[in-house]
C-alpha cells in the first residue's frame, strides 16, 4: 500500500509506492495537506501497477483534483484556444500580421487533424518537430521558419495564460537556411528598360516603389487622399506594420503624378486596376506575378507560368535576385551612394525594426526632402 513521507526540511509530502515490477518509487506530491497527498500517492501506485495511457492518467488526476478541491478542471483544446488567441490579438495587431497568424497556425491545425480538439497539454515537442520537418520538405527554410515562429508565439501565449505548464515548441530549432540566389538592386539602365515596357499604371507603381521605397501592397492601395501635392508629401499607414509615414515626393515622382492628373475624389485609387486586384484577392501575389512577367519581357529573369510546375501551391519557390522589393533596395543603395546619412535614408524608406525607429524621431522634414531630391531621374 502506498504511503507518504515528509522530509524535515521540505513542506511537501513524498509519495512512496512500488511499481508493477516491485521497485520502490518516490515522487513528490507537491502537496502540504496530508489527506490530499495520501490520495495522490494511492493514484500514483495504481498508475504504476496498471499501464495507462497519458490521456487515462490525466483523466484520473483531473478527477482526483475535483474530489479533493471541489473545483473542476477545464482543459482547453488547441482549436478552441486558437480562436480565443486570434480574437485577443486582433485589436492590437496589423491586418497583414493577423493574416500571417491565421495562415501559419491553420497549417498546424491541419497537421494535427482530429487531435486539434484534444487538450493543449497533449501536444508534445515531437509533434512540433514533425510539423517543422514536414514544412521543410515542401517550403523554403525562410517560409518554414516563418510558420514555426507563429506556432512558438501561440504556445508561449498558452503558457503565459496558464493553460500548459511546459511549452512544447520552446526548444524546437529553426530550419537551417540553404544557399539562395543573392537579391540585388536594379541598375539605372535596367530600370529605364522596365519603365519603357510598362503600361501607364505599372510605370507609376514602379516609380512609386523606386522613389518612396514602399512595398507593393501599400503602393497598389494608395488613394489620392494620401497625396498632398501642396505640401509635396505622401502620407500612408503601412499594411504590414501599421506604421504612419510621411514621405517627401521626389521631383521625378511628382512629375509622374502631375501627368496622371490628380483626382478630385480623395477616395479614388491612384492605381485602379492594382487596387481592385488587392481588394478582390486580399493579397499581392497576382501583382507580383505581373511584375515578374514584366521583368521577363525585359530579359531580366526567366519566364514562368506561375503554376508551380505541378508542385502545388505549397511547393518551394525559386528565389529570384530581382523582384518588386528590389526597388526598395535600389532606393536605399542610391541614397547611400549620394552620401545621405543612414538615419535619414532609413526614415525616408522606412524600416520595420523598433530599434531603428528610435533614429527616425530626430530626422527633420528638411533632411528628408533633401534626401528625396538626391534620388536620380530615370529620364
N, C-alpha and C positions, 0 to 999 in steps of 0.2 A: 504494500500500500504506500502511496506517495506521502511524503512528509515535508515539512517546511523547517527552515533553519535561518536564523539571522545572525550575521557576523556582528560582533560587538561594535565595530566601527562603521557599520552600514545601517541605513534607515530602512532598507528593503529586505523582504523575506526572499530566501532562495528555495526553489522547488527541488526536492530530492526524490528521484524515482529510478526505476530500471526499465530499459528498453526491451524490445522483443527478443534480444539476444542475451538478456540478463545483465547487461553492462550498466554500471551506475552512471547516472546523468545528473547534472546540476545546472539549473537555469534560473537566472534572476527573474522574479515575478514583477519587478518594478512596482510592488505594492507594499504599503506600510500597514494595511489592515490585515489582521491575521485570517479572518474568515474568507476574504476575497483571495488572499494568497493561497490558502489551502485548496479552494475551489479551482484555482488556476493550476496548481500542482497536480490535482486529480485529472484534469483535462490533458495536461502535458503527458501524463503517464498513459492515458487512453490513446492519445495520438501516436505515441511512440510504439505501443504494442499492436496497434491496428494501422496498417499502411493507408494513409489518407491522401487524397489529392489536396493541392493548395486551396482549391475552392471549398472543399469539405472542411478543412481545418479552419479556414476563415469564417465559415458559417457557424462552427462550434464556438469560436471565440466571440463572435458577434452576439450569439445567443447568451453566452455566459456574461458578457458585459451588460446586456439588457436586464438579466436576472439580478445581478449584483447592484447595479446603479439605478435601475428603473428608467434609463434613457435608451432610446433606440438609436441604432447607427444607420445613417443614410449614406450609402456608398454610391457616389456619382459615377456614371458611365462616361466613357470617352465622348460619345456622341452628345450626351446631354451637356457636359461641361464645355464642349466645343461651342455649342450655341450660346451659352452664357458668357464665355470668354470673348467671343466675337462681339456680342452685344455690348459688353463692358468697354471694349477697345474702341468701338465706332466713334463715340463723341469726340475723342481726343486724338484720332489718327486720320492721316490724309487718306482720301478715297483710293488712290493708287496703291497705298500700302495695305489697305483693307482687302483689295483685290488679290494682292500677293498672299496675305494670310489665308484667305478662303481657298485659293487655288492650291497652295502648298499643303495645308492641313487637310484639304479634301483628298489629296493624293494619299496621305497617311490613313485617313478614314477608309478609303477604298482598299488600301493594303490590308487593314485589319479585318475587313469584311464583317461577319456577324459578331466578331469579338469587340467591335466598337460599342456594343451595348453592354459589355461586361464592365465591372468596376475599373477605374483608372489604375488601382493598385495591382491589377492582374497583368498590366503591361510591363514587360521586363526589358533590360538592356539589350538582350539578344533580338528582341522584336525591332527595336530602333536600328540596330546594326543591320539586320536583314533588309529593312526598308532602305537604308542608305546604300547597301550593296546593290539592291535592285535598281535604284536610281542611277548609280554609277555605270551600270551596264547599258542604260538607254540614253543618258543625258551627259552633257559636258560636265566636267568637275565643278565649274562655276555654278551651273544651274542646280546640280545635286546638292551642293553646299548651301545654296540659297534656300532650298526646300528644307534641308536639315536645320537651318537656322530658325525657321518658323516653328518646327517641332520642338526645338530646345526652348524657345521662348514660351511655348504653350505649357510644357511641363514645369518650367520654372514658375509660371503663374499658378499652376495647380499645387505645387509645393508651398508657395507663399500663402495660398488660401487654405492650407491645412488639409487638403484632400488626399495627399500622399506624403509619406514620411521620407521616401527616397526618390530622387529624380532619375528615371531610367535612361535619360539622354545625356546626363551630366558629363560622363566620361567617354562618350562616343566621339571618336575623332572624325575630322572632316576628310573628304576625298582629296587625294593628292592631285595637285594641278599638273596637267600634262603640257608639253610644249605646244604652243599655238602660234599662228602667224602673228607677228607684231603689228599692232594697229599703228597708223601713222596719220600725219596731216596731209592735206591736199597741197599741191604746188599751185601757184597763181595761174600757170598755163593750163593745168588740169581743170581748174575752176572756170576759166574762160570757155573751155570746150564744153563743159557740162551746161553752163548757163546758155550758151548759144544753141544747144539742142533742146532745152527745156521749153515747155509752153509757158504762157504768162504767169499762171498760178504757181507752178513749180519754180519758176525763176524767182518769184517773190519769196517763196519759202526758203529757197537756198540762200538768198541774200539775208533774210532774217536770221537764219542759222549761223551764217558767217559773221554778221555784224553785231549780233546780240549774244551768240554762244548758247542760246536756249535749246531745249530739247524739242524733238519733232512734235510731240503731243501738245506742248504749250504753244508752239507756232501755228499748228493746224487749227487750234480752237480760239485763236485771237479774235477779238471783236474790235470794231472801230472805236468803241469807248475806251479801249486800252491805250489808244494812241492820242497823245496830246501834241499836235504839231506846233501850237503856240509856244509851249514850253520846251519843245523838241525832246519829248520824253516818251518812253514806253513803260506802262505800268501793268504788272501782272502778278498773279499768285500762282506759283509753280504747282503743277498737278502732283508731282512726285513727293515733294517735301512740304507743300503748303506754305512756302515762304514768300512774303511780299517782296517784290523787286521793282526798282525804278531805274531804268537804263537809258542813258542819253542816246539819241538817234544819230548814228554816223551819217555823214553827208551823202555817201552813195546810197544808203538805205532810204534817206529822206527823199532823194531824187526818185527812187522807185515808187515810194508811197504817193508822191505827188502825181506821178504818171498813172497810177491806178485810179486816181480820182476818189478822194475820201468820201465815204457815205455819210449822209446826214443822220442816219439811224445808228445810234451807238451800239445797238444790239446786233447789227448786221455783221456777219463773219467777214474777216479780211480775205480769207481763202475759203469760199463757199463749198467747193467740192470736197476739200480735205476735212472741213468741219463736219459736213454731213456724214462722211465715212467714219469718223471717230464717234460721232453721236450714235450712228447705227450699230457699229460693232463694239464700241466701248474700249477699243484699243487701237494701236497704230501699226499693227502688223501688215495690213494691206498697203499702207502708205510706204512703209519700209521696203516692201517688195517693189513698189513703183519706182522708188529711188534706185533700188538695185538694178532694175531694168534700164534706167537712165544711165547709170554707170557702165553697164554692159554695152549700151549703144555708143558710149564714148570710148569704149575699148579699155576701161579701167578695171574690169573684173569679168569673170566668166558668166555666160548666160545660164540662168537656172529656170526651172519650170515651177518652183515654189510648191512642189507637191511631195517633197521628201524622198523622191525616187522609191516609192512603195515602202518606205520605212515607217510611216505613220507620223502623227503629229508630235509624239513624244520622243522621236529619234534625235540622236545627237546632231547638232548643226555644225556645218563647217564655218569657222570664224574667218571672215574676210578682213584684210587690212584697212579697207575703206568702207565707210557707211555714212549715214547722215550725221551720226555723232562725231565723225571726223571733222565736221565743220567747226564744232566746239573746240576740238584740239587745234585746228588751224588758227582760229582766232587767238587762242592762248599763245601759240607759237609766234604769231605776228606781233602781239603785244610785247612779248619778251624781247624779240629782235629789235623792236622800236625803243627799247630801254625803259618801258613802263614799269614802275615799281611793282613787286609781287603782290602786295596787299591791294593795290589799285586794280590790277588785272583780275584778281580773284573777286573783287567786289563787282566789277563790270560784267564778268562772265557768269559769276555765281558759283558757289561751292557748297556741297552738302554737309561738310564737317562742321560740327558745333564749335570746335576749337578754332577753325579758320574764320568762323563767323565773327569772332571777337575782333578780328582785324578790320572788319568792314565798317564798324561803327565810327572809326576815326577817319574814314575816307570821305572827303567833301565832294560836293556836286561838281565843282570846277575841275578837280583832279580827274573825275570820271569823264567829263566832257572832253578834256584834253586827251585822255587815253583813247576815247572813241574816234577823235579826229586823226589819230595816228594810224588808224587802220587803212590800208591802201585801197584805192578804187580799182575794180577789175576792168573798167572801160579802157 
